[in-house]
Amino acid sequence: KMCNRRATTEDLLEISYIGKVVETGNIFDGSAVKINGEAIPGRGNDISVFFVLGKQPFGQFPPGWDVGLEGMCVGERRRLVIPPVLGYGAAGVPRRGIPPNATLQYDVTLVSLNGLATPQ
């Protein structure tokens, strides 16, 4: 048993991650990734990102994160394989290099849960 307190809906999660398109192997996103040598706008060169589990505006992160990150413990790593229906679907996100109907893979580490960086 890794922890007594696992991530649930409405928790503030801090994660580090890297995302790639399964079909092409191309990395399209990550908490510390630079695209063409430039930081991703809005990230401020941070090495992690914060979000509220189950409460993100549509399109900010793939809906599959709400399913795949549920129950994580601080320090745990997971590989999420997100099918198109829980990713960005038929539209994709061409400006980010995500083609229509892409399967996405994210390697995620939970850095902190509700501001606490040690397992509870």
N, C-alpha and C positions, 0 to 999 in steps of 0.2 A: 504494500500500500504506500503510494508516494506521498499522499497528503490527505488531510481531513477536509480541507476547504478547496473545492474545485470551482472552476469558472462556470457561472450560470448567467442567464439573461439579466441584463442591466448592470453587470459588473464592468468596471473599467479595466480593460486589458492593455498592457504594453507588450508589444511583440516585436521581434525581429524576424524578417522573412525574405525569401527570394521566390519569385514567380517565373515560371516558364510555360510556353505553349508546348504541350506534349507532342503534337503532330510535327512540329518543326524543330523542337529543342531550343528555340530562341528564348533567351531571358528577356522579359518585357518589363519587369518591375521588381522592386525589392526595397527594404527599408533603408539600405545603405548603398543602393545601386545608382550609378550614374549612367545616363543614356547619352551616347555621343559625347562623353566627357563633361556633360552638364548635369547638375543635381536636378532631381525631379521637382518641378515647381510646387511650392507649398510645404516642402519637407525641411527646408532650412539646414540641409546637410546632417540631419539627425541620423542615428543608427538604429532607431526604433520608432514605432508609431503607436499612438494610443487610439482606442476606439471603444465604444460601449457595445457589448455583445447583444445582438438582437435588436439594436435601435439605430442602425446606420441609415442615412438617406439612401434611397435607391441609386445604385450605380457607383457609390463611393468605394465599396468593396463588394466582391461577389457574394451573393446570398449563401453560397456554400460554406463561407467562413462561419456563419452563425450555427450551422450544423456541425462542422468539423472541429470547431474550437471549444464547443460545449464540453465541460467536464475536465478540461486541462488543469494541470498543476503547475505552479511556478517552477521553472527550470526544465519542464518537459518539452520534448521536441516531437513534432508530428509532421508527417508528409500527407498533405491533403491532395487528392486527385478529384478535381471538380468537373463534373460533366457539364456540357453546354447549358442545360436547363437550369443549373444552379450557378452558372457563371454569367457570361454576357450574351448567351443565346445566338440567335440568327443575325443579330446586328453586329456582334463583336465590338471591338474598340480599335478601329483601324489606326487612329492617330497614336496608339500605344503599341501597335504591332500585334494586336489580338484579332485574328481573322474570324469571320462568321463561323459559328458552330464549333469553336475550339474547345478542346479539353485542356484544362489548366492544372498545373502541378505547383503547389506551394510547399516549401520546406519552412516550417514555422517553429520558433521557440517562444514560449511564454516567459517574458522577462519579469513582469510584475502583475499583481492582481490587486486592484483597488489601492495602488500605491505601495504595496508591500512586496519586496523583492526576495522574500524567503518563504519557503513552503509553509503553509499553515496546517 
